[in-house]
Amino acid sequence: MLREWIRGISYQALGEAPVPLEALPLLYEALFRLAEEKGLQVQSLDPGEAAPTGGVRAWRVRLLLEGPYAGVLGYLEGLPGLGKPLWVEAYTLEPVGERGERLALDLVLRVLAP
């Protein structure tokens, strides 16, 4: 079910206007704010260059987040609400700690570039 939902984000992104380089800081701020709202800690944000992806150009952004399961799910559900042309390229979920009450989310996003 999570895979189908993530695939839906990808198709939605291609129908939106691209994000220019100068607008990326605002997107990064929105990604941080969403994480904070969902009770997640941003461990790192690694922006990348624009590169061709599946016939379009896209900026690459890698995020490492940590927090409760509900927060991780809420974060993924909140991504389309940012109103930006982004899609999930890859993700990894791993339990954190002995009891696995928290998750580490390694998320690679692509943002449509001009």
Secondary structure, 3 states (H helix, E strand, C coil): CHHHHHHHHHHHHCCCCCCCHHHHHHHHHHHHHHHHHCCCEEEEEEEEEEEEECCEEEEEEEEEEEEEHHHHHHHHHHHHHHCCCEEEEEEEEEEECCCCCEEEEEEEEEEECC
